[in-house]
Amino acid sequence: MTELTEKHCVPCEGGTEALDTKTAERFLAKVEGWTLDNDGKVIYREYRFKNYYQTIAFVNALAWIAHQEDHHPDLEVGYNRCLVRYSTHAIGGLSENDFICAAKVNALLDQA
């Protein structure tokens, strides 16, 4: 676990500055397996599973985290994979919340 898994998301509204690329890259180093998009506004990771049941179990656990943190990813779900994308839509880029949630999603599988 990283220190990010111990934190909780805080509301971001318009007027809050999105993280610059250098700051986003520093946070990215703390969430293994995640990638920063070319615009520096989204982080994403694809998770692979053995079957549909495991994929949906992961999606349900991720949804619980999203509800608890009130910070919701974009998901693309297939038979044995789930692509997770985080961005703070209210500010048009990344916030610390995105990295907090990414760390918590990673921790789901670390505990399995």
Gaussian input, Z-matrix of N, CA and C with variables (Angstrom, degrees):
# hf/3-21g

backbone

0 1
 N
 C     1     B1
 C     2     B2     1     A1
 N     3     B3     2     A2     1     D1
 C     4     B4     3     A3     2     D2
 C     5     B5     4     A4     3     D3
 N     6     B6     5     A5     4     D4
 C     7     B7     6     A6     5     D5
 C     8     B8     7     A7     6     D6
 N     9     B9     8     A8     7     D7
 C    10    B10     9     A9     8     D8
 C    11    B11    10    A10     9     D9
 N    12    B12    11    A11    10    D10
 C    13    B13    12    A12    11    D11
 C    14    B14    13    A13    12    D12
 N    15    B15    14    A14    13    D13
 C    16    B16    15    A15    14    D14
 C    17    B17    16    A16    15    D15
 N    18    B18    17    A17    16    D16
 C    19    B19    18    A18    17    D17
 C    20    B20    19    A19    18    D18
 N    21    B21    20    A20    19    D19
 C    22    B22    21    A21    20    D20
 C    23    B23    22    A22    21    D21
 N    24    B24    23    A23    22    D22
 C    25    B25    24    A24    23    D23
 C    26    B26    25    A25    24    D24
 N    27    B27    26    A26    25    D25
 C    28    B28    27    A27    26    D26
 C    29    B29    28    A28    27    D27
 N    30    B30    29    A29    28    D28
 C    31    B31    30    A30    29    D29
 C    32    B32    31    A31    30    D30
 N    33    B33    32    A32    31    D31
 C    34    B34    33    A33    32    D32
 C    35    B35    34    A34    33    D33
 N    36    B36    35    A35    34    D34
 C    37    B37    36    A36    35    D35
 C    38    B38    37    A37    36    D36
 N    39    B39    38    A38    37    D37
 C    40    B40    39    A39    38    D38
 C    41    B41    40    A40    39    D39
 N    42    B42    41    A41    40    D40
 C    43    B43    42    A42    41    D41
 C    44    B44    43    A43    42    D42
 N    45    B45    44    A44    43    D43
 C    46    B46    45    A45    44    D44
 C    47    B47    46    A46    45    D45
 N    48    B48    47    A47    46    D46
 C    49    B49    48    A48    47    D47
 C    50    B50    49    A49    48    D48
 N    51    B51    50    A50    49    D49
 C    52    B52    51    A51    50    D50
 C    53    B53    52    A52    51    D51
 N    54    B54    53    A53    52    D52
 C    55    B55    54    A54    53    D53
 C    56    B56    55    A55    54    D54
 N    57    B57    56    A56    55    D55
 C    58    B58    57    A57    56    D56
 C    59    B59    58    A58    57    D57
 N    60    B60    59    A59    58    D58
 C    61    B61    60    A60    59    D59
 C    62    B62    61    A61    60    D60
 N    63    B63    62    A62    61    D61
 C    64    B64    63    A63    62    D62
 C    65    B65    64    A64    63    D63
 N    66    B66    65    A65    64    D64
 C    67    B67    66    A66    65    D65
 C    68    B68    67    A67    66    D66
 N    69    B69    68    A68    67    D67
 C    70    B70    69    A69    68    D68
 C    71    B71    70    A70    69    D69
 N    72    B72    71    A71    70    D70
 C    73    B73    72    A72    71    D71
 C    74    B74    73    A73    72    D72
 N    75    B75    74    A74    73    D73
 C    76    B76    75    A75    74    D74
 C    77    B77    76    A76    75    D75
 N    78    B78    77    A77    76    D76
 C    79    B79    78    A78    77    D77
 C    80    B80    79    A79    78    D78
 N    81    B81    80    A80    79    D79
 C    82    B82    81    A81    80    D80
 C    83    B83    82    A82    81    D81
 N    84    B84    83    A83    82    D82
 C    85    B85    84    A84    83    D83
 C    86    B86    85    A85    84    D84
 N    87    B87    86    A86    85    D85
 C    88    B88    87    A87    86    D86
 C    89    B89    88    A88    87    D87
 N    90    B90    89    A89    88    D88
 C    91    B91    90    A90    89    D89
 C    92    B92    91    A91    90    D90
 N    93    B93    92    A92    91    D91
 C    94    B94    93    A93    92    D92
 C    95    B95    94    A94    93    D93
 N    96    B96    95    A95    94    D94
 C    97    B97    96    A96    95    D95
 C    98    B98    97    A97    96    D96
 N    99    B99    98    A98    97    D97
 C   100   B100    99    A99    98    D98
 C   101   B101   100   A100    99    D99
 N   102   B102   101   A101   100   D100
 C   103   B103   102   A102   101   D101
 C   104   B104   103   A103   102   D102
 N   105   B105   104   A104   103   D103
 C   106   B106   105   A105   104   D104
 C   107   B107   106   A106   105   D105
 N   108   B108   107   A107   106   D106
 C   109   B109   108   A108   107   D107
 C   110   B110   109   A109   108   D108
 N   111   B111   110   A110   109   D109
 C   112   B112   111   A111   110   D110
 C   113   B113   112   A112   111   D111
 N   114   B114   113   A113   112   D112
 C   115   B115   114   A114   113   D113
 C   116   B116   115   A115   114   D114
 N   117   B117   116   A116   115   D115
 C   118   B118   117   A117   116   D116
 C   119   B119   118   A118   117   D117
 N   120   B120   119   A119   118   D118
 C   121   B121   120   A120   119   D119
 C   122   B122   121   A121   120   D120
 N   123   B123   122   A122   121   D121
 C   124   B124   123   A123   122   D122
 C   125   B125   124   A124   123   D123
 N   126   B126   125   A125   124   D124
 C   127   B127   126   A126   125   D125
 C   128   B128   127   A127   126   D126
 N   129   B129   128   A128   127   D127
 C   130   B130   129   A129   128   D128
 C   131   B131   130   A130   129   D129
 N   132   B132   131   A131   130   D130
 C   133   B133   132   A132   131   D131
 C   134   B134   133   A133   132   D132
 N   135   B135   134   A134   133   D133
 C   136   B136   135   A135   134   D134
 C   137   B137   136   A136   135   D135
 N   138   B138   137   A137   136   D136
 C   139   B139   138   A138   137   D137
 C   140   B140   139   A139   138   D138
 N   141   B141   140   A140   139   D139
 C   142   B142   141   A141   140   D140
 C   143   B143   142   A142   141   D141
 N   144   B144   143   A143   142   D142
 C   145   B145   144   A144   143   D143
 C   146   B146   145   A145   144   D144
 N   147   B147   146   A146   145   D145
 C   148   B148   147   A147   146   D146
 C   149   B149   148   A148   147   D147
 N   150   B150   149   A149   148   D148
 C   151   B151   150   A150   149   D149
 C   152   B152   151   A151   150   D150
 N   153   B153   152   A152   151   D151
 C   154   B154   153   A153   152   D152
 C   155   B155   154   A154   153   D153
 N   156   B156   155   A155   154   D154
 C   157   B157   156   A156   155   D155
 C   158   B158   157   A157   156   D156
 N   159   B159   158   A158   157   D157
 C   160   B160   159   A159   158   D158
 C   161   B161   160   A160   159   D159
 N   162   B162   161   A161   160   D160
 C   163   B163   162   A162   161   D161
 C   164   B164   163   A163   162   D162
 N   165   B165   164   A164   163   D163
 C   166   B166   165   A165   164   D164
 C   167   B167   166   A166   165   D165
 N   168   B168   167   A167   166   D166
 C   169   B169   168   A168   167   D167
 C   170   B170   169   A169   168   D168
 N   171   B171   170   A170   169   D169
 C   172   B172   171   A171   170   D170
 C   173   B173   172   A172   171   D171
 N   174   B174   173   A173   172   D172
 C   175   B175   174   A174   173   D173
 C   176   B176   175   A175   174   D174
 N   177   B177   176   A176   175   D175
 C   178   B178   177   A177   176   D176
 C   179   B179   178   A178   177   D177
 N   180   B180   179   A179   178   D178
 C   181   B181   180   A180   179   D179
 C   182   B182   181   A181   180   D180
 N   183   B183   182   A182   181   D181
 C   184   B184   183   A183   182   D182
 C   185   B185   184   A184   183   D183
 N   186   B186   185   A185   184   D184
 C   187   B187   186   A186   185   D185
 C   188   B188   187   A187   186   D186
 N   189   B189   188   A188   187   D187
 C   190   B190   189   A189   188   D188
 C   191   B191   190   A190   189   D189
 N   192   B192   191   A191   190   D190
 C   193   B193   192   A192   191   D191
 C   194   B194   193   A193   192   D192
 N   195   B195   194   A194   193   D193
 C   196   B196   195   A195   194   D194
 C   197   B197   196   A196   195   D195
 N   198   B198   197   A197   196   D196
 C   199   B199   198   A198   197   D197
 C   200   B200   199   A199   198   D198
 N   201   B201   200   A200   199   D199
 C   202   B202   201   A201   200   D200
 C   203   B203   202   A202   201   D201
 N   204   B204   203   A203   202   D202
 C   205   B205   204   A204   203   D203
 C   206   B206   205   A205   204   D204
 N   207   B207   206   A206   205   D205
 C   208   B208   207   A207   206   D206
 C   209   B209   208   A208   207   D207
 N   210   B210   209   A209   208   D208
 C   211   B211   210   A210   209   D209
 C   212   B212   211   A211   210   D210
 N   213   B213   212   A212   211   D211
 C   214   B214   213   A213   212   D212
 C   215   B215   214   A214   213   D213
 N   216   B216   215   A215   214   D214
 C   217   B217   216   A216   215   D215
 C   218   B218   217   A217   216   D216
 N   219   B219   218   A218   217   D217
 C   220   B220   219   A219   218   D218
 C   221   B221   220   A220   219   D219
 N   222   B222   221   A221   220   D220
 C   223   B223   222   A222   221   D221
 C   224   B224   223   A223   222   D222
 N   225   B225   224   A224   223   D223
 C   226   B226   225   A225   224   D224
 C   227   B227   226   A226   225   D225
 N   228   B228   227   A227   226   D226
 C   229   B229   228   A228   227   D227
 C   230   B230   229   A229   228   D228
 N   231   B231   230   A230   229   D229
 C   232   B232   231   A231   230   D230
 C   233   B233   232   A232   231   D231
 N   234   B234   233   A233   232   D232
 C   235   B235   234   A234   233   D233
 C   236   B236   235   A235   234   D234
 N   237   B237   236   A236   235   D235
 C   238   B238   237   A237   236   D236
 C   239   B239   238   A238   237   D237
 N   240   B240   239   A239   238   D238
 C   241   B241   240   A240   239   D239
 C   242   B242   241   A241   240   D240
 N   243   B243   242   A242   241   D241
 C   244   B244   243   A243   242   D242
 C   245   B245   244   A244   243   D243
 N   246   B246   245   A245   244   D244
 C   247   B247   246   A246   245   D245
 C   248   B248   247   A247   246   D246
 N   249   B249   248   A248   247   D247
 C   250   B250   249   A249   248   D248
 C   251   B251   250   A250   249   D249
 N   252   B252   251   A251   250   D250
 C   253   B253   252   A252   251   D251
 C   254   B254   253   A253   252   D252
 N   255   B255   254   A254   253   D253
 C   256   B256   255   A255   254   D254
 C   257   B257   256   A256   255   D255
 N   258   B258   257   A257   256   D256
 C   259   B259   258   A258   257   D257
 C   260   B260   259   A259   258   D258
 N   261   B261   260   A260   259   D259
 C   262   B262   261   A261   260   D260
 C   263   B263   262   A262   261   D261
 N   264   B264   263   A263   262   D262
 C   265   B265   264   A264   263   D263
 C   266   B266   265   A265   264   D264
 N   267   B267   266   A266   265   D265
 C   268   B268   267   A267   266   D266
 C   269   B269   268   A268   267   D267
 N   270   B270   269   A269   268   D268
 C   271   B271   270   A270   269   D269
 C   272   B272   271   A271   270   D270
 N   273   B273   272   A272   271   D271
 C   274   B274   273   A273   272   D272
 C   275   B275   274   A274   273   D273
 N   276   B276   275   A275   274   D274
 C   277   B277   276   A276   275   D275
 C   278   B278   277   A277   276   D276
 N   279   B279   278   A278   277   D277
 C   280   B280   279   A279   278   D278
 C   281   B281   280   A280   279   D279
 N   282   B282   281   A281   280   D280
 C   283   B283   282   A282   281   D281
 C   284   B284   283   A283   282   D282
 N   285   B285   284   A284   283   D283
 C   286   B286   285   A285   284   D284
 C   287   B287   286   A286   285   D285
 N   288   B288   287   A287   286   D286
 C   289   B289   288   A288   287   D287
 C   290   B290   289   A289   288   D288
 N   291   B291   290   A290   289   D289
 C   292   B292   291   A291   290   D290
 C   293   B293   292   A292   291   D291
 N   294   B294   293   A293   292   D292
 C   295   B295   294   A294   293   D293
 C   296   B296   295   A295   294   D294
 N   297   B297   296   A296   295   D295
 C   298   B298   297   A297   296   D296
 C   299   B299   298   A298   297   D297
 N   300   B300   299   A299   298   D298
 C   301   B301   300   A300   299   D299
 C   302   B302   301   A301   300   D300
 N   303   B303   302   A302   301   D301
 C   304   B304   303   A303   302   D302
 C   305   B305   304   A304   303   D303
 N   306   B306   305   A305   304   D304
 C   307   B307   306   A306   305   D305
 C   308   B308   307   A307   306   D306
 N   309   B309   308   A308   307   D307
 C   310   B310   309   A309   308   D308
 C   311   B311   310   A310   309   D309
 N   312   B312   311   A311   310   D310
 C   313   B313   312   A312   311   D311
 C   314   B314   313   A313   312   D312
 N   315   B315   314   A314   313   D313
 C   316   B316   315   A315   314   D314
 C   317   B317   316   A316   315   D315
 N   318   B318   317   A317   316   D316
 C   319   B319   318   A318   317   D317
 C   320   B320   319   A319   318   D318
 N   321   B321   320   A320   319   D319
 C   322   B322   321   A321   320   D320
 C   323   B323   322   A322   321   D321
 N   324   B324   323   A323   322   D322
 C   325   B325   324   A324   323   D323
 C   326   B326   325   A325   324   D324
 N   327   B327   326   A326   325   D325
 C   328   B328   327   A327   326   D326
 C   329   B329   328   A328   327   D327
 N   330   B330   329   A329   328   D328
 C   331   B331   330   A330   329   D329
 C   332   B332   331   A331   330   D330
 N   333   B333   332   A332   331   D331
 C   334   B334   333   A333   332   D332
 C   335   B335   334   A334   333   D333

   B1=1.4567
   B2=1.5211
   B3=1.3006
   B4=1.4539
   B5=1.5185
   B6=1.3155
   B7=1.4653
   B8=1.5289
   B9=1.3204
   B10=1.4682
   B11=1.5270
   B12=1.3159
   B13=1.4700
   B14=1.5260
   B15=1.3180
   B16=1.4690
   B17=1.5265
   B18=1.3272
   B19=1.4635
   B20=1.5186
   B21=1.3351
   B22=1.4540
   B23=1.5188
   B24=1.3120
   B25=1.4602
   B26=1.5293
   B27=1.3205
   B28=1.4628
   B29=1.5252
   B30=1.3158
   B31=1.4686
   B32=1.5247
   B33=1.3336
   B34=1.4649
   B35=1.5143
   B36=1.2764
   B37=1.4525
   B38=1.5212
   B39=1.3254
   B40=1.4444
   B41=1.5200
   B42=1.3030
   B43=1.4577
   B44=1.5120
   B45=1.3313
   B46=1.4577
   B47=1.5235
   B48=1.3079
   B49=1.4613
   B50=1.5244
   B51=1.3188
   B52=1.4606
   B53=1.5270
   B54=1.3239
   B55=1.4656
   B56=1.5273
   B57=1.3314
   B58=1.4597
   B59=1.5313
   B60=1.3178
   B61=1.4644
   B62=1.5227
   B63=1.3186
   B64=1.4722
   B65=1.5274
   B66=1.3049
   B67=1.4603
   B68=1.5265
   B69=1.3236
   B70=1.4642
   B71=1.5272
   B72=1.2982
   B73=1.4680
   B74=1.5268
   B75=1.3321
   B76=1.4728
   B77=1.5338
   B78=1.3246
   B79=1.4675
   B80=1.5276
   B81=1.3251
   B82=1.4611
   B83=1.5257
   B84=1.2994
   B85=1.4702
   B86=1.5311
   B87=1.3246
   B88=1.4673
   B89=1.5249
   B90=1.3351
   B91=1.4679
   B92=1.5305
   B93=1.3026
   B94=1.4612
   B95=1.5326
   B96=1.3276
   B97=1.4574
   B98=1.5137
   B99=1.3084
   B100=1.4612
   B101=1.5150
   B102=1.3384
   B103=1.4613
   B104=1.5228
   B105=1.3112
   B106=1.4640
   B107=1.5279
   B108=1.3320
   B109=1.4643
   B110=1.5251
   B111=1.3278
   B112=1.4728
   B113=1.5188
   B114=1.3249
   B115=1.4640
   B116=1.5244
   B117=1.3321
   B118=1.4581
   B119=1.5210
   B120=1.3497
   B121=1.4668
   B122=1.5243
   B123=1.3252
   B124=1.4591
   B125=1.5287
   B126=1.3398
   B127=1.4637
   B128=1.5245
   B129=1.3391
   B130=1.4578
   B131=1.5197
   B132=1.3349
   B133=1.4626
   B134=1.5227
   B135=1.3199
   B136=1.4627
   B137=1.5220
   B138=1.3159
   B139=1.4645
   B140=1.5217
   B141=1.3267
   B142=1.4733
   B143=1.5248
   B144=1.3447
   B145=1.4539
   B146=1.5266
   B147=1.3264
   B148=1.4690
   B149=1.5183
   B150=1.3421
   B151=1.4639
   B152=1.5289
   B153=1.3218
   B154=1.4622
   B155=1.5276
   B156=1.3247
   B157=1.4679
   B158=1.5300
   B159=1.3289
   B160=1.4682
   B161=1.5259
   B162=1.3289
   B163=1.4677
   B164=1.5250
   B165=1.3233
   B166=1.4634
   B167=1.5300
   B168=1.3218
   B169=1.4725
   B170=1.5299
   B171=1.3320
   B172=1.4639
   B173=1.5319
   B174=1.3266
   B175=1.4702
   B176=1.5234
   B177=1.3252
   B178=1.4648
   B179=1.5267
   B180=1.3275
   B181=1.4704
   B182=1.5257
   B183=1.3305
   B184=1.4660
   B185=1.5272
   B186=1.3241
   B187=1.4712
   B188=1.5237
   B189=1.3250
   B190=1.4598
   B191=1.5303
   B192=1.3383
   B193=1.4771
   B194=1.5290
   B195=1.3229
   B196=1.4690
   B197=1.5289
   B198=1.3178
   B199=1.4609
   B200=1.5352
   B201=1.3177
   B202=1.4676
   B203=1.5214
   B204=1.3268
   B205=1.4707
   B206=1.5316
   B207=1.3414
   B208=1.4609
   B209=1.5310
   B210=1.3357
   B211=1.4648
   B212=1.5243
   B213=1.3244
   B214=1.4565
   B215=1.5264
   B216=1.3379
   B217=1.4602
   B218=1.5300
   B219=1.3092
   B220=1.4569
   B221=1.5230
   B222=1.3216
   B223=1.4624
   B224=1.5185
   B225=1.3186
   B226=1.4632
   B227=1.5221
   B228=1.3317
   B229=1.4613
   B230=1.5180
   B231=1.3302
   B232=1.4600
   B233=1.5111
   B234=1.3128
   B235=1.4613
   B236=1.5278
   B237=1.3270
   B238=1.4685
   B239=1.5265
   B240=1.3225
   B241=1.4671
   B242=1.5177
   B243=1.3234
   B244=1.4630
   B245=1.5231
   B246=1.3150
   B247=1.4564
   B248=1.5262
   B249=1.3337
   B250=1.4654
   B251=1.5246
   B252=1.3176
   B253=1.4675
   B254=1.5265
   B255=1.3254
   B256=1.4616
   B257=1.5181
   B258=1.3160
   B259=1.4587
   B260=1.5202
   B261=1.3046
   B262=1.4623
   B263=1.5227
   B264=1.3293
   B265=1.4524
   B266=1.5246
   B267=1.3278
   B268=1.4675
   B269=1.5213
   B270=1.3358
   B271=1.4712
   B272=1.5275
   B273=1.3152
   B274=1.4593
   B275=1.5188
   B276=1.3203
   B277=1.4635
   B278=1.5110
   B279=1.3056
   B280=1.4587
   B281=1.5219
   B282=1.3270
   B283=1.4587
   B284=1.5239
   B285=1.3067
   B286=1.4587
   B287=1.5272
   B288=1.3253
   B289=1.4611
   B290=1.5226
   B291=1.3179
   B292=1.4603
   B293=1.5236
   B294=1.2989
   B295=1.4651
   B296=1.5242
   B297=1.3318
   B298=1.4679
   B299=1.5300
   B300=1.3134
   B301=1.4618
   B302=1.5233
   B303=1.3166
   B304=1.4651
   B305=1.5237
   B306=1.3185
   B307=1.4664
   B308=1.5213
   B309=1.3168
   B310=1.4696
   B311=1.5274
   B312=1.3269
   B313=1.4651
   B314=1.5336
   B315=1.3221
   B316=1.4757
   B317=1.5235
   B318=1.3178
   B319=1.4711
   B320=1.5255
   B321=1.3220
   B322=1.4708
   B323=1.5226
   B324=1.3099
   B325=1.4675
   B326=1.5149
   B327=1.3292
   B328=1.4612
   B329=1.5284
   B330=1.3393
   B331=1.4665
   B332=1.5175
   B333=1.3401
   B334=1.4723
   B335=1.5085
   A1=110.01
   A2=114.99
   A3=120.87
   A4=108.80
   A5=115.09
   A6=118.03
   A7=111.25
   A8=117.48
   A9=120.14
   A10=111.85
   A11=118.07
   A12=119.71
   A13=111.98
   A14=117.11
   A15=121.54
   A16=112.41
   A17=116.86
   A18=121.42
   A19=110.84
   A20=115.19
   A21=122.12
   A22=109.17
   A23=115.29
   A24=120.87
   A25=110.78
   A26=114.22
   A27=121.20
   A28=107.67
   A29=117.58
   A30=119.66
   A31=112.00
   A32=115.19
   A33=122.44
   A34=107.41
   A35=116.72
   A36=121.53
   A37=108.56
   A38=115.93
   A39=120.22
   A40=109.69
   A41=116.70
   A42=121.36
   A43=111.55
   A44=117.30
   A45=121.75
   A46=106.97
   A47=116.84
   A48=120.99
   A49=111.17
   A50=116.24
   A51=121.09
   A52=108.49
   A53=116.07
   A54=120.45
   A55=110.09
   A56=116.18
   A57=118.97
   A58=108.59
   A59=117.03
   A60=121.88
   A61=112.14
   A62=117.98
   A63=119.61
   A64=111.19
   A65=117.85
   A66=121.31
   A67=109.75
   A68=116.83
   A69=120.73
   A70=110.37
   A71=117.96
   A72=121.30
   A73=111.77
   A74=117.83
   A75=120.52
   A76=110.43
   A77=116.85
   A78=120.06
   A79=110.83
   A80=116.86
   A81=121.77
   A82=111.40
   A83=117.17
   A84=121.20
   A85=111.69
   A86=117.53
   A87=121.89
   A88=113.01
   A89=117.54
   A90=121.06
   A91=109.06
   A92=114.96
   A93=122.24
   A94=111.70
   A95=114.61
   A96=120.81
   A97=115.56
   A98=117.62
   A99=121.12
   A100=110.24
   A101=115.84
   A102=122.66
   A103=108.85
   A104=115.30
   A105=122.75
   A106=107.58
   A107=117.90
   A108=119.54
   A109=110.10
   A110=116.11
   A111=121.52
   A112=113.40
   A113=117.56
   A114=121.18
   A115=112.88
   A116=117.14
   A117=120.80
   A118=113.48
   A119=117.07
   A120=120.40
   A121=113.49
   A122=117.13
   A123=121.95
   A124=108.69
   A125=115.58
   A126=119.72
   A127=106.50
   A128=115.25
   A129=118.88
   A130=111.04
   A131=113.42
   A132=120.92
   A133=108.38
   A134=115.93
   A135=120.67
   A136=108.53
   A137=114.82
   A138=122.26
   A139=107.83
   A140=116.40
   A141=122.68
   A142=110.18
   A143=115.15
   A144=121.49
   A145=110.17
   A146=116.55
   A147=121.54
   A148=112.28
   A149=116.33
   A150=118.87
   A151=110.36
   A152=114.19
   A153=120.89
   A154=111.94
   A155=116.89
   A156=120.56
   A157=110.91
   A158=117.49
   A159=120.72
   A160=111.18
   A161=115.90
   A162=119.64
   A163=110.58
   A164=117.02
   A165=120.76
   A166=110.96
   A167=117.54
   A168=119.80
   A169=109.60
   A170=116.74
   A171=121.70
   A172=110.30
   A173=116.83
   A174=120.88
   A175=110.40
   A176=117.11
   A177=120.09
   A178=111.73
   A179=117.41
   A180=120.55
   A181=110.23
   A182=116.72
   A183=121.08
   A184=110.18
   A185=116.86
   A186=120.35
   A187=111.15
   A188=116.85
   A189=120.58
   A190=110.42
   A191=116.57
   A192=120.59
   A193=109.41
   A194=117.04
   A195=121.16
   A196=111.01
   A197=115.84
   A198=120.01
   A199=111.00
   A200=117.00
   A201=121.32
   A202=111.83
   A203=117.02
   A204=121.70
   A205=112.45
   A206=116.94
   A207=122.56
   A208=110.85
   A209=113.72
   A210=121.42
   A211=106.18
   A212=116.04
   A213=120.66
   A214=111.99
   A215=116.16
   A216=120.07
   A217=111.45
   A218=115.13
   A219=121.78
   A220=105.95
   A221=116.42
   A222=121.70
   A223=110.16
   A224=114.76
   A225=121.81
   A226=105.54
   A227=116.39
   A228=121.34
   A229=110.14
   A230=115.61
   A231=122.73
   A232=109.51
   A233=116.78
   A234=121.92
   A235=112.67
   A236=117.31
   A237=120.42
   A238=112.60
   A239=116.04
   A240=118.87
   A241=110.57
   A242=114.41
   A243=121.33
   A244=108.01
   A245=116.19
   A246=122.20
   A247=107.30
   A248=115.87
   A249=122.52
   A250=108.12
   A251=116.07
   A252=121.47
   A253=108.91
   A254=115.27
   A255=120.68
   A256=110.03
   A257=114.90
   A258=124.63
   A259=105.45
   A260=116.92
   A261=119.88
   A262=107.54
   A263=115.11
   A264=120.95
   A265=112.73
   A266=118.12
   A267=121.40
   A268=112.64
   A269=116.85
   A270=119.48
   A271=111.94
   A272=117.34
   A273=121.09
   A274=114.68
   A275=116.81
   A276=120.02
   A277=109.99
   A278=115.29
   A279=121.16
   A280=112.44
   A281=114.26
   A282=121.65
   A283=107.72
   A284=116.53
   A285=119.83
   A286=110.70
   A287=117.69
   A288=121.68
   A289=112.23
   A290=116.74
   A291=120.70
   A292=111.06
   A293=116.78
   A294=121.83
   A295=111.57
   A296=116.70
   A297=120.46
   A298=108.91
   A299=116.66
   A300=120.16
   A301=111.68
   A302=117.81
   A303=120.56
   A304=110.31
   A305=117.47
   A306=121.40
   A307=110.95
   A308=116.86
   A309=120.02
   A310=111.27
   A311=117.37
   A312=120.66
   A313=109.42
   A314=117.14
   A315=119.87
   A316=111.06
   A317=116.53
   A318=121.11
   A319=111.64
   A320=118.05
   A321=120.53
   A322=110.68
   A323=115.63
   A324=120.10
   A325=112.31
   A326=116.84
   A327=120.14
   A328=110.53
   A329=116.05
   A330=121.02
   A331=112.35
   A332=117.12
   A333=120.64
   A334=112.08
   D1=148.68
   D2=176.39
   D3=-108.06
   D4=171.88
   D5=177.42
   D6=-63.59
   D7=-22.22
   D8=178.89
   D9=-64.96
   D10=-32.83
   D11=-179.59
   D12=-69.92
   D13=-17.65
   D14=178.93
   D15=-86.49
   D16=-13.00
   D17=-178.32
   D18=-90.45
   D19=167.18
   D20=174.70
   D21=-127.24
   D22=150.48
   D23=-179.68
   D24=-66.59
   D25=147.27
   D26=174.38
   D27=-118.80
   D28=145.47
   D29=-177.79
   D30=-59.42
   D31=136.11
   D32=174.33
   D33=-116.59
   D34=133.17
   D35=177.93
   D36=-124.50
   D37=169.05
   D38=174.62
   D39=-53.22
   D40=143.14
   D41=-176.04
   D42=102.80
   D43=-24.56
   D44=173.61
   D45=-76.81
   D46=135.26
   D47=-179.69
   D48=-77.69
   D49=136.34
   D50=171.89
   D51=-70.42
   D52=154.89
   D53=178.64
   D54=-65.79
   D55=140.42
   D56=173.41
   D57=-75.46
   D58=166.95
   D59=-174.08
   D60=-60.16
   D61=-41.33
   D62=-178.84
   D63=-64.52
   D64=-42.06
   D65=178.51
   D66=-66.34
   D67=-42.40
   D68=177.74
   D69=-59.97
   D70=-40.94
   D71=179.06
   D72=-65.19
   D73=-34.82
   D74=176.09
   D75=-65.54
   D76=-43.74
   D77=176.13
   D78=-65.08
   D79=-39.89
   D80=-178.40
   D81=-57.95
   D82=-34.66
   D83=179.01
   D84=-63.18
   D85=-17.16
   D86=-178.31
   D87=-93.92
   D88=-5.25
   D89=-178.38
   D90=-125.54
   D91=92.83
   D92=-175.71
   D93=-57.82
   D94=135.80
   D95=173.97
   D96=89.43
   D97=-8.58
   D98=-179.23
   D99=-90.18
   D100=152.69
   D101=-178.03
   D102=-125.85
   D103=143.09
   D104=175.12
   D105=-92.18
   D106=130.91
   D107=179.54
   D108=-69.83
   D109=169.76
   D110=-175.42
   D111=-62.66
   D112=-28.14
   D113=179.77
   D114=-85.81
   D115=-9.31
   D116=-178.30
   D117=71.49
   D118=23.25
   D119=-176.51
   D120=-114.41
   D121=-6.49
   D122=-175.96
   D123=-142.55
   D124=141.27
   D125=167.35
   D126=-113.89
   D127=148.54
   D128=-178.05
   D129=-149.41
   D130=157.44
   D131=176.29
   D132=-154.79
   D133=139.44
   D134=174.34
   D135=-103.33
   D136=128.58
   D137=176.73
   D138=-105.12
   D139=138.59
   D140=179.75
   D141=-113.57
   D142=144.77
   D143=-177.91
   D144=-135.29
   D145=169.35
   D146=-178.85
   D147=-74.92
   D148=-31.18
   D149=-174.14
   D150=-158.60
   D151=178.32
   D152=-178.06
   D153=-65.19
   D154=-39.96
   D155=-179.99
   D156=-57.28
   D157=-47.52
   D158=179.78
   D159=-65.43
   D160=-37.66
   D161=178.50
   D162=-61.26
   D163=-47.70
   D164=-177.20
   D165=-69.95
   D166=-34.55
   D167=175.59
   D168=-60.99
   D169=-41.97
   D170=176.85
   D171=-62.33
   D172=-46.37
   D173=-179.39
   D174=-60.30
   D175=-41.93
   D176=179.07
   D177=-64.35
   D178=-41.44
   D179=177.82
   D180=-65.68
   D181=-40.44
   D182=178.12
   D183=-63.86
   D184=-39.65
   D185=178.57
   D186=-62.60
   D187=-36.57
   D188=177.30
   D189=-63.33
   D190=-44.00
   D191=176.88
   D192=-60.03
   D193=-46.97
   D194=-179.03
   D195=-58.20
   D196=-41.45
   D197=179.04
   D198=-66.50
   D199=-45.10
   D200=-179.98
   D201=-61.51
   D202=-39.49
   D203=-176.92
   D204=-90.63
   D205=-10.10
   D206=-175.13
   D207=52.89
   D208=44.08
   D209=178.93
   D210=-144.47
   D211=118.09
   D212=-164.71
   D213=-117.09
   D214=131.73
   D215=179.07
   D216=-86.87
   D217=168.48
   D218=165.51
   D219=-92.29
   D220=134.70
   D221=-177.31
   D222=-122.56
   D223=141.72
   D224=170.34
   D225=-124.63
   D226=113.39
   D227=-171.34
   D228=-112.48
   D229=132.34
   D230=174.33
   D231=-126.95
   D232=-174.87
   D233=-176.27
   D234=-52.43
   D235=-49.17
   D236=-175.24
   D237=-129.96
   D238=27.74
   D239=-179.34
   D240=-152.73
   D241=157.55
   D242=174.59
   D243=-144.06
   D244=118.65
   D245=174.89
   D246=-93.08
   D247=123.36
   D248=-177.40
   D249=-112.75
   D250=128.28
   D251=177.69
   D252=-124.72
   D253=131.55
   D254=175.24
   D255=-118.12
   D256=138.17
   D257=171.79
   D258=-160.65
   D259=147.28
   D260=178.39
   D261=-92.83
   D262=97.93
   D263=-172.42
   D264=-60.07
   D265=-34.88
   D266=-177.11
   D267=-62.65
   D268=-24.05
   D269=-178.45
   D270=-115.00
   D271=1.16
   D272=175.96
   D273=69.80
   D274=30.58
   D275=179.81
   D276=-179.36
   D277=-154.76
   D278=-176.14
   D279=-95.54
   D280=145.61
   D281=171.51
   D282=-128.93
   D283=172.14
   D284=176.52
   D285=-58.57
   D286=-30.23
   D287=179.33
   D288=-54.47
   D289=-39.56
   D290=-178.97
   D291=-61.64
   D292=-39.76
   D293=-178.87
   D294=-76.88
   D295=-33.49
   D296=174.76
   D297=-60.68
   D298=-47.85
   D299=-179.25
   D300=-67.49
   D301=-39.48
   D302=177.56
   D303=-59.44
   D304=-42.48
   D305=178.70
   D306=-64.37
   D307=-39.45
   D308=179.97
   D309=-69.50
   D310=-35.34
   D311=176.27
   D312=-66.28
   D313=-44.48
   D314=175.97
   D315=-57.07
   D316=-40.23
   D317=-177.69
   D318=-64.63
   D319=-26.14
   D320=176.84
   D321=-55.61
   D322=-44.97
   D323=-176.54
   D324=-82.97
   D325=-25.10
   D326=176.20
   D327=-65.79
   D328=-29.04
   D329=-177.83
   D330=-86.37
   D331=-14.52
   D332=-176.58
   D333=-73.07

